[in-house]
Amino acid sequence: MIYAQSPLAIGLFISFVLLVLGLSFYLGRRTTSSDGYYAAGGNVHWFTNGIAFAGDYLSAASFLGICGMIAVSGYDGWMYSVGYLAGWMVALFLVAEPMKRLGKYTFTDALDSKFNSKSIQLMAAVSTLVVSVFYLIPQMVGAGTLVTPLLGLPHYAGVIIVGIVVTIIVATAGMASTTMVQFLKGGMLLIFSTVLVVGVLVRGFSATPENDGKAYHEFITLQATVAADGQLVLGDPSYTVPANWRDSAFAEAGMVKLVKDGIDTIWYLQADGQGGYLLEETLFQVQLADGTRLYNGAPASEGRFFPVGHMKEINMGGETVLQTGAVGPLAYLRTLQDSTIVLWGTKHVRTAEGYYSIYYQKPTPGTQILRPGLRFTVDNATAGEKFNFFSLMLALFCGTAALPHILIRYYTVPSQAAARKSTLVAIAAIGFFYILTLFMGLGAMTSGVINIMDNNMSAPLLALSFGVILFAIISSIAFATVLGTVSGLIVASSGAVAHDLLDNFFGLKMRDKTKVLAGKISAVVVGIIAIYLGIVFEGMNVSFLVGWAFAIAASANLPAILMLLFWKRTTAQGVAASIGVGIVSALGLILLSPDMYVRYGLLPSDAPISFNSPAAISIPLSFLALVVVSLMTKRVEVSEEAVEGASA
């Protein structure tokens, strides 16, 4: 899609970036010790930390990814919100206070507090880096997505900008500047998301949505019949039908390719019930054999690819209407439930010309949108589909309390009571925001603003439909969302390298200033890696990518944390084995998943496994590895203690 840039939006964006950088340099002059760099001195107020928790956690996945997923999948997209929020119960009741009591700077500190084990120091540091990198990917993808409509720059430029700004933030003041960025971003996100939702409710529904004064594209339906010689005869003679239309790869997918004025078009073919056909206009992109990409048969610069999202029929109070006017939250949901909304399906077709992604209309009753089943099959689901859904929800529920960049926030408050209070504040703020995402996503679904190729921009483009000022503010906040989360991830990664690996595992025993310098260098290296991965994974939904990070964290870290706290027979070898098995099994299954096969340029059906989330397999394997290895090594530890006692 082609976006028009606004000087106001660009100005607000630049002002915000300069504010963040100025704050970082100011705090950087006051941060000289490792305690200040990695844990903000351990004296952050519990309320500030709670909002910073929310600012850290409400990442690109929450703001961009979930809104985008709701916009195209309805309630199923909101299931990610439910999973994310439910995971905080584990953090509140099981992890918050023990993490504060056992640790100092990093997640590894807590795991290794009872053992002083080299194997734990190595494996926990590796786990922190792997989880952080996987979590960094969607944040950087979100950054590139934002910068394209905001500044008119390509995706890779947005990724590079975020990488540079965040690296400066972390390399100057570490956790101190990261906390302030997350606090400001969390507060602004809640305030202006509320403003956007109020705007959605005041505007209500319309059968002809407008995007900042621009009329919505009216999708065409053609009448057709089949002649005696098998040719498709169209009611509109301006379109040309290929002679082999029945035998093409498009026909196998229920499509037909037409040509008008030298431009290819693709239509969704349906029987009209009277012996003829209805051809519905689609959107499509194709990557030709020479690498060229065309959008609706033309280069992107011609602007033939349109935003989508409209209602086929609006029913309010038992009557069909063209628009509703202002409605309350409950009336908004009731009206949507009684109406028919046009969603979009996707089909992929490979021909000698290239690889086509075709997006076709799917009129859907509102009752189906507000219940599970559009993305995750519920009715008549196969065992594999049920397993995939359960595995995803398990990853989201268990992953929160195992994310290294979330866990290290417990070291920034002065006491265990403050850790618990900040968790409660975070739950309240995050829960309220996830309610807002439901209305933002549904608002985008019906307001004609969705970029069907990349639904991550649904919330900012919804804001654009109200005018450039709100778009500029929301986009700047979304950019801040990425900055805050990426900052926390890079702090966690730099701590893993400098504190866990160099200082503890390799035994360098660096001085305080040297440890801070090592952390800053590590931040630069991780930032470069994040930039590369953000460019490679362009176009994937960021919430989906975060689901992978949660699965790895839940598999590698949570079993070790819980068993260390609640099973006295846990050994250092068991903890290390648990982390290793969790990482390898989760990563291995992800690399073999259908969605990764698409990234390889293959078909999803070519994948050796049928599910995308590995948690239901990798988490039990991690627990099993810990129990088995701990039982095997406990006897060794007991024997060594007995020998030492006898020799004494």
N, C-alpha and C positions, 0 to 999 in steps of 0.2 A: 504493500500500500504506500501511497505517496502522502506525506504529511507536510503541512505548511507551518513554518516556524514563526514564533512570536517573539519580538524583541523583549517584551515584558517577561515572558517565561524564561528567556535566556538570562536576562538581568537578575531575576530572582534566584535562579539556579547558581549563577556565579557568586552572588552575594552570600548565599548559604555556604557554599564551598569555602569562600574566604573567611567567613565567621568560624567555621569548624577548624580551619587551619590556624587561624589566629589563636583560638582557644587552646589548641594543641601545643603551639609554641610557648604560650604563656605558662601552661601547666608543666611543660617540659623543663623549664628553668627551675621548677620547684621539685622535680623528681630526680633525685640523685642516688637513692638506695635501691637495692633489689626488692625490698619490701614495698617501697612506693611504686616501683615499676610493675611488679607482677600482681600486687594486691591492693594498690591505692592506699597503702599505709594501714589497711585493716580498720579504718575508722569512718567508713561511709555510713550515713544514717539509714536506718532500716527502711524508711519510706522511699528515700531516694534510690536505695538499692532495689526495692520492689518495682518501681517504675523503670529503672534501668534493666531489671530482669525482663520486664515486658518489652522494652525497647530492643533488647538483645534477641529475645525469642520471636517477636513479631517481625520475622525476616521477610525477604522477598517472597518466600513460599507462602507466608500468611497473607500478605497484602496483595501481591501480584498473582501468585499461583492459585490460591484458594478462590479469590474473586473470579479469576479466569475460568477455573474449573466449574464453579457454580454457574457461570454464564453459559457454558456449553453442556453441562451435565446435571444441573439442578441440585437436588438434595444430595446426590452421590458425591458431588464436589464438597459439600458442607461436611460430609463424613470425615474428611481430613481434619476439619476444625474440632470435631468431637473427639477424635483420637488424640490430637495435640493437647487439648485441654485436660482430657482424662489422665494423661501421663503426669500431670502436675500433682495428682493425688499420691502417686508413688513417691515423688520428690518430697512432698510435704510430710507424709507419715513415716517414711522409711529412710530417707537420705539426708534431708536438710541438716539436722543437728549433728549426726555422726560425721558428716563431711567437714563441718566447721571444727569439730573436736579433734579429728584425726589429721587434717591436712595443714599445709602452710602456704604453698604457692600453687601447686598443680594437683591434678587428679591422681598422679602417681604417688604423691606424698601420702595420701589417705590409704591407698592399697598397700603401700610398703611400710606403714607406720609400725607394724608388729614384727616385721621380718628383717628389714635391711638386706633385701635380696637383690642381687644383680639381675637375675632373670626377670623379676617383677619390674625393676627399673627399666630394663630394655623393652619388654613386651608392652608395658603400659604406655611408654613414650611412643612406641610405634603405633599403638592403637590410637592415641591422641592425634598423631599426625594423619593417619589414614582417615579417621572420622572427620577431622577438620577439613581435609582436602575434599572429601566427598560433599561436605556441607558447603564448602566454598564454591563448588561448581554452580549450583543453582543461583547463589547470590550474584556471581559474576555474569551469568546468563541474564538475570534480571536487570543488571546494570546496563548491559548492552541493549536490551529491549527498550529501556527507558530513554536512552540518549538519542535513539533514532528519531522519534517524533519531537523530542524536546529541543535538540540542537541541530537536527538534520545531518548528524554524523552517522557513519556505518556502525554496525554492531560492534566490531572489534575496537573501534575508537572508544566507545563507552566502557568496554571492559578495561582498556588500558587506563582511562581516566580514573576509574574507581580504584584500580590496583595501585596507581601512583599516590592518590590522595590518602587511601587507607594506610599504605606503607609509611607515609609521612606521619599520620596520626599515631600509629603504634611506635614508630621508631623515635618519636620525640618524647612522649610522656607515658606510654604503656597503658596500664589499666586506669590511671587517673583521667587521662583525656578520653579514653574509651567509655568510662562510666558517665562522664558528662555528656558525650555525644549520644549515648543510649538513653539517658534520662530526658534530654531535650527532644529527641526523636520520638520516644515513647509517648510523651505528653502531647506533642503536636499531632501525632498520628491519631490518637484518640479524639482530639478536639475536631480536627478537620474531616475525619471520616464521619463523625456525627453530623457535621454540616452537610456533607455530601448526601448522607442518607435522608436528612430532612428535605433536601432538594428533590430527591427521588420521590418521596411521599407527597410533597406539594404538587409536583408535576403530574403524578398519577400515570395512567396508561393512555396510549394513543395508538390508533390503527395505522397512522402515518407518522412515525417518529421523525424528528428533525435533529440533526447534529450541528449545533451552533448555527442554526439558520439554513443549513444545507438540506435539501430534500433527499429523502431516502430513495435508493434505487428500486424501481418496481420490476420485480422478476417476472419474465414472460412465460406463458404457457402456450404451446402450439398444438393444434389439432392435426392428426395424421391418420391416414388409412393405408392399407397394403393392397397394391394393385394385383391383377391376375398374374403378372410376370414376377411378382415377389418384391417389386420396388416399393419403397416407402414414399407415399405422396403426401406432401405437406400442404396445409391450408395457406401458408405464406410462401409464395414461389421465389422469394428473394434468397432463400437458403438452398444450397445444393447438397444432395444426399449421395454418398459414395455407393457405387453399384454393389459392393460386397458388404454392405452394412450388417447383414445377418451373420457373416462369418468372421467378423473382426473380434479382437480381444475386448473391445468396448461392449459389444453385444453380450458377451459372456458375463460382463459385470452389470448388465441391465442398462447400458448407456448406448447412445448413438452419437457419432461425430458428424457435425454439419459444417459447411463453409459458407461464409457471407462476406462479400467484399474482400476476399482474399485472406480473411481471418478465420482460424479454426474456432469452433464452438462445440461444447459437449453438452448433451441433454440427457436428463434422466427419463427413461422410457417406462411408461405404465399403461396398462390396458384401461380403456375408458368404460368397459362394461357393455359396449354396444358394437363390438367387433373392430373398433379402431384403437388409436393410441393417443395418450396425452404426453407431450414432451415438455418437461420442466427445465428451465434454465438452471445451469449449475455454475459454480466457480471452479477453476482448476489451475494448477501449475504443472509445468512439465520441465524436466531436466533432459535436454537433448543429448545425443551421443557425444557431441563436441563440448559438453559442459555448459552450454547456454541455457539460461532459465527464461521461460516465457510464462506470463500470467494472463489467463484468459486469451491465449493465443498471441500475445504481444509483449514487448519488453515492459518492465515495471514502470519506466518513465512515461508511458502512455496513459497510466492511471486507469486501466480497464478492470482492476480488481477492487471490488466494492466492500465496504463494511456491511455486516449483516446483523440481524437480531430484530425480529418484529413479531407481532401477534396476528394470527389469521382471523381470530374472532374474539371479541371482548364481551363477556357476559357479566353484568353487574346487577345484583338484586333480581335475577331472573329475566333481565332484558338485555338484548344485544345493543351495544352502544359503540360509537366511534372513538370516544374518549371519556375518561372518568372524572377528570379534575382532581383536586386534592383529596387524599384518603389517609386514614390512620394506618398504623402498622398491621393490625389484625384485618382490617378491611382490604388492605393491599394483598395480603396472602389469600384471603377468601376469593377476591376477584380473580387472581391468578389461577387459583384452583379450579374455578368454574369456566375458565377461558381456554382457548387453544393457541399454543405458541409454536412458532416455526423454529425447530432446532435443525442442526446440520449433521448429516452422516458423512463418512469418508470412505472412499474406495480407492484402491491402488491398482493401476493397470500398467503392465510392461509391454511395450511394442518395439518394433525395430527402430522407431523414431526416438524413443526415450522412455522415461519413467514418469507416469502421470499420477498425481494426487488429485482426486476429484471430490468436491464437496457438494452434496445434494440436499435438498430440503426434506425435512421430516416433520410435518405437522404433528404436534404432540399434545394430548390433553393435559391441562394443568395438574390434574390429580396424579399423573405419572411423574411430573416434575417435582412435586413436593413429597415424594416417597422414594425409597431406594429402588434401583432397577435400571436406570438409564446407562450408567457406566459399569456398575457391578450387578451382574445378573442375579435376580432374586427368585422370580417365578421360573420354574423348570430349569434351574441352574444345574449344571453338571457338577460332579464331585470336584473336578479341577477348578472350576470357577468359585465354588464355595471355599475351597482351600486357599485360593489366591486372596480372596477377600479377608478371610480370617487371618492369614499371614500378614497382610498389610495392617489390619487393625492391631494385631499383636505388636508389630514393630512400632507403630505410633504410640501405643499405650506404654510400652516398656522403654522406648528410646529416649524420652525427655530426661529422665533421671540418670541417663548414662552419657549425655552429651558433655564433653570436656569443657567447652566454653561456657556452658551453663553452670557446671559444678564449681568452677573457679570463682564464680561470683560470691559463693558462700564465704570465701576468705577475705572479702572486702569489708565485712561487718565485724563489729567488736566482740560479739557473743553468740552463743547458740540460740538464745531467745530472740535476738535480732535476726538471725538466719530464718527462724520460723516465721516471724512477723513479716519479713520481706517476701517470703514465699506466699503468704496469704494476700498481700497487696498485689503481687504478680498475678495470682489466680483471678482476683477480682477484675483487674485491668484487662487481662487476656480474654476472660470470659465475655466481658462487655464488648470487646472488639470483635470477637467471633460472631456475635449476634449481628453486628453492623455488616460483617462480610456477607451475610446471607442476603441482606437487602441491596448491597452494592452489586453482588453478582446477579441477582434477579433483575435489578435495574438495568444492568448492561445487556442482559439477555433480551430485553424488550425495547431497548432504546436505539437500536440500529448503530451500535458503535463497535461491534466485535470484529477484530482482525482474525478471521477464521484460521489463518496460517499460524498465528501466534497469539493465543488468547491471554497471554501474560499481561497485555496492555489494557485489559478490559476496564479496570478501575480508573486509571488515568484518562482513558478515552471517554468514559462515562462523565468524568469531571469536565472534559472538553466540551461535551454537549451542553453544558451550562455556561460556557464562556471561557475565554482564555485565562482569566485571572484565577479561577478555581483550579483549572488545569495546571497552571504554573505552580500553584501552592502544593497541590496534591503530588505532582511529579517531583518537586523538590523534596517533599517529605518521603516519597517513595525512594528517592535517591539516598536520603538520609537513612532510611530503613536498611538499605544495602550497606552503607558505610558503617552503621552501628554494629550490625551482625558480623560483617567481615572483620572489623576491628577486634571484636571478641575472639573470633576464630584464630586470628593471627597472633593475638596475645597468648592464647592457649598453646598454639604451635611453637612459638618462640620459647615459652616456658618449658615445653617438652624437650626442645633441643638443648637450650642453655643450662637449665636447672637439672633436668632428669638425666639426659645423656652425658653432656660434657662434665658437669660438676659431680654428679653422683655415680653414674655407671662407669665412666672412664676415670673417675677419681682425680680430676684435675684440681679440685678444691680452689676454685678461682676466688679472687678478692671480690668484694661487693661491686665495685665499679666495673671490673672485668666481666662479671656475670651480666650486668646490665648491657654492656657493649655487645656481648655474645647474643643476648636476646634481640637487640636491635638488628644485628646482622642476619640473624635467623628470620626476622620479620621480613626483611628485604627479599631473601631467597624464597620464602613461602609466597610472598606477594607475586613474584615472577611466575611461579608455578600456577598460582590461581589465575593469572591473566591468560596463560596458555590454555588451560582447561576451559575457561569461560568462553573462549573463542571456538574451541572444538565442539562444544555441546550446544551451539546456537540452535534455537528453535524448540527445544524440549520444554515441556511445562515444568516450572520450577518446583511446584509442590510435589510432582511425581519424583523429581530428582532428590528432593529432601527425604522422601519416603525411603530411598536407598540408604541415605546417611543414617536415618533412624534405625534401619534394620541392622546396619553394621555396628552402631553404638550399642543397641540392645543385645546383640550377639556377643560382642567382644567385652563389654564393660559391665553390664548389669549383673550377670551371674556372679562375677568376681566380687562386686560390691556387696550384693545381698548375702552371699555365702560367707564372706569375711565378717559381716556383722552378726549373722545369726547361726552359724555352724562352727562350733569350736574346733572341730577336727580339720578345718581348712589349713592347708600348708602352702608355703611359698611356691613350690613346684606345681601344685594344683591350680593356683591363681594364674601363673604364667601359662600353663597348658590351656586353661580355659580361654584366656585372651587370644592365644594363637589359633586355637581351633575355631573360635568365633569369627575371627578376621578371615581366615582362609575359607571356611565354609560359606560365609555370607558373600564374600567377593567372588568366589568360584561360581556360585549359583547366579549371581547378578550377571556375570560375564556370559553365562549360558542362557540367559533369559530371552524371551521373544523380542522385547523392546530393544535389547542390545543388538540383536541380530539385524534389526532395522537400521541401527547406526552403522553396522558393518556393510550395509548395502544389500543385505539378503532379505528374504521374506520371513515374517514371524513364524510361519509354519515350518521353517527349516530348523528352528531351535530345538535342541534335544529335550528341553523341559517346557511345560505349558504355563508356568506361573512366573510372575515378575518379582514378587516379594519373597525373600528367602527366610524370613524370621521364624516361621513355624518349624523349620528344619534346623536352622543354624543356632537358635537359642537353646533348644533341648540338647543339641550336641555339645554346646559350650558348658552347660550344667553337668552333663554326663562326664565330660573330660575332667572337670574340676573334682568331682566326687571320686572317680576312679583313681586319678593320679594322687589325690590327697590320701586316700586309703592305702595306696601302695607306698607312698613316701613317709607316712606317719610312723610306720614301724622302724624305718631307718633313723628318723629323728629320735625316737624313743631309745633305740639301741645305742646311738651315739651319746645320749645323755647318761645312760647307764654306765657306759665305758668311762666317761669322764668322772662320774661319781665314784666308781670303783678305784680309779687311779688316784683320786684325791685322798 
